[in-house]
Amino acid sequence: MIFLKKSLRDLKEAKGQFISVLAVVIIGVMFYTGLYSALDIFSGAGQKYFTEYRLADLSSTVYRAPEGVVERVRAIPGVKMAEGRVLQDVRIFMEDRNAVVRLISLPDQKRAVVNDIMLKAGSYFSADAANQCLVSEDFFKANHLVIGQTIEPIVNGERVKLSIVGTVKGPEYMYEIRDATEVFPDHEKFGVIYVQASYLQTILDYKGSVNDISVLLTKDGDSKKVKAELEKMLAPYGLVSTVEKKDQISYSMFHSDETGLQSMAAIFPMLFFIASAVIIYITMTRMIENQRTLMGVFKALGYSDWDIMLHYQTYPLLVGILGSILGSLIGLFFIGEALLGIFNSFYNLPTENSSVQLAMVVPASLTALFFCVFAGYNACRKELRLVPAESMRPKPPASGRKTLLENLGFFWQRLNFSWKIIFRNLFRYKRRSALASVGVIFSMALLLIALAFRSSMGNLMAMQYEEIQKFDLKINFTQMLAVDELSTIRNLAHVKSVEPVLETGMELTYGWKKKDIGVLALDREAQLYGVYDRKGKAAILPSDGVLLPARLMETLGLHTGDRVTLRSYYPGKNTDRDKKTVVVKGETSQFIGQSAVCSMDYIDYLLDEGRVVNGAHIKLDDGQYEKEVTAKLEDILTINTIQSKAEVVANTNKQLQSMNSIIFFMLFGASILTIAVIYNITNINIFERRREIATLSVLGFTSAELKSLVFNENFFISAFGILIGAPLGRFIAEVAIDTQATETMQLPMVMEPANYLLAAALIIAFTAIANWLLRNKITAIDMVESLKSAE
């Protein structure tokens, strides 16, 4: 009972310190439970969704293959299911805007298929009409469609009426983007429409044929062997590409976000737990040293070391228990829900029935308690080793030798009296000063991580949409066209320039390594699409040979000057004589997508098709005429899709707003951490130096001068933390950003000088807030009591 009363009295006397360290533990537990709860629900829902609706392990695209080939694919050892489909991207007018939809065939009658769909509203196809369709839920909502409404996509230059009977969501388009060149979904501009197989084959002139085969493997199916056999079987039909599950866009993006959430969950809570342990250690060390005599009295009265240890562990245990309870409640019911909403906003996974992850409370609480108790134990153990007689004596004062700075005469002599006191105190208690800076170091790291993500994404946007994609519009044709046929588009009003583009898929072979890649062919004098090397310098398109993405070259172990083999996926080009040996002329830096780049002349050598194109980049003389030009392009029947760069940029900027919420979480955590550390260390500093401060006050120091002795010391500790935290923050940011990289997208690590300045300014501001909270602590010192002899 006596120990309980003493503990309550100690807490009452230092309630400010208790609250500040409690806040740090709460933030740590909050991040732990919130992040891991969001990760568990997000990951579980995604994996369950992919499994239940049978996301394909392999997906092959061909130009045209007979339906009978699907049965042959099913007979490949290791194949559990195989499904043949017809896919095609077409234009559609939605109110006042142009959009692209992907038409995909589904069986006329409902049955289990690879890449199945979840029916969200309405019903499956019925026998009432052949032109029924199911629309992806996000596209349906974004364009304010209703069930029963008729939509009219443009197929082969003609409007086709489709009646909406339901809304769906499929694992293949959980992250609903058209291809790897897009960063974020734009549900107003792209969606998926499922049509009865018999009807879609008829309107696309694919009767009895398919252009996509999806394969689901058995548990023991060998992906590499099945892929090799599949490609061999489909080669005569113009194999375009074969995509493995890990490279499928939705799965790859989901896995990237899942990995990013795992990184955050592993890093952020630990920063706060370590900082809370440091604060507790500093606080308890000073508390025990100040109660050294009392501890000796307890020993002399017969209390065991274990009793005394338990008494002093009351402080960290109370911090750990209260921090765990409050942090878990906030983390599970607020932070976890908020973070899940941010990450799931792009996927719209069915998480409504997910229960609160109460299991996260146990590991979060145990981790918090471990750091708190461990810090308390280390603060006590040294004093408990002393015998009662020695413990009851006051601790000898620190030796008064010269500090390092005092030996630097040219520097020391230029300091005023106040700064000399500050530096002497810092160097007299070097260990405490260093530990105090740990919280500031972690705060600096947190801020730099958040700012690095923001600046890296900003740099990606600037490079991709200002330096690389310099065009205003990109169009794709329904078929290969001669380059001369672009003259019609060049003659349109407000079209400043048009450059031909050919995009195709090829198989790259280097030794025993094979990779399906995209190939982008441009004019050697192209001005509307920039090609850059790893250092950010403009790359020159070679007259012969290709440029490969730096990431692809690293994956395959390629170097400039190496020879590789390229084989086109065009029908009939699957023999050895169709393979072309190509020299790698250099590397390119591609943030979105991963395509080889060559000249239009060289693509003729690779394809033997003459100078043909399947797309074009368009530059307008004024962006305000974009709608007018787009309307004219829509009348050209050979144009399949039209992409507006301005709309892509606007949608990307809109989606990036979700990053601000994550940055706010980091900013909030960093502010609490810095203020708590500075508040605690200042409280201890003032308590230990109250006699010194009282003496200076008697000698004539003003209130402002007395405050500067303590508060300037805090600014110095913060400055030291900023210097050490800067490289740590950069390193963690590089690791975190590197974990976000996928096959189709890589965020460039950019740490602008302004990031360091802004983070440092925020740390100084947080320090100033902590100083302000303690502004009356110094003037409230009882001068008479403090000046009494310590003996």
SULWO-V54202 format. One record per run of one state. SS is the DSSP state (2 for helix, 1 for strand, 0 for the rest). FROM is the first residue (numbers start at 1). LEN is the number of residues. If there is no record, write none. Layout:
SS;FROM;LEN + SS;FROM;LEN
//
This chain:
0;1;1 + 2;2;12 + 0;14;1 + 2;15;38 + 0;53;5 + 1;58;9 + 0;67;2 + 2;69;6 + 0;75;4 + 1;79;7 + 0;86;1 + 1;87;8 + 0;95;2 + 1;97;10 + 0;107;10 + 1;117;6 + 0;123;9 + 1;132;5 + 2;137;6 + 0;143;7 + 1;150;6 + 0;156;2 + 1;158;13 + 2;171;3 + 0;174;16 + 1;190;7 + 2;197;7 + 0;204;5 + 1;209;9 + 0;218;5 + 2;223;15 + 0;238;1 + 1;239;6 + 2;245;3 + 0;248;1 + 2;249;42 + 0;291;1 + 2;292;9 + 0;301;4 + 2;305;40 + 0;345;14 + 2;359;26 + 0;385;3 + 2;388;4 + 0;392;13 + 2;405;3 + 0;408;1 + 2;409;4 + 0;413;4 + 2;417;12 + 0;429;1 + 2;430;39 + 1;469;1 + 0;470;3 + 1;473;10 + 2;483;8 + 0;491;4 + 1;495;16 + 0;511;2 + 1;513;10 + 0;523;6 + 1;529;1 + 0;530;2 + 1;532;1 + 0;533;5 + 1;538;1 + 0;539;7 + 1;546;4 + 2;550;7 + 0;557;6 + 1;563;6 + 0;569;7 + 2;576;3 + 0;579;1 + 1;580;9 + 0;589;3 + 1;592;1 + 0;593;2 + 1;595;5 + 2;600;8 + 0;608;4 + 1;612;9 + 0;621;2 + 2;623;12 + 0;635;4 + 1;639;6 + 2;645;11 + 0;656;1 + 2;657;32 + 0;689;1 + 2;690;9 + 0;699;4 + 2;703;36 + 0;739;6 + 1;745;1 + 0;746;7 + 2;753;21 + 0;774;9 + 2;783;5 + 0;788;4
//
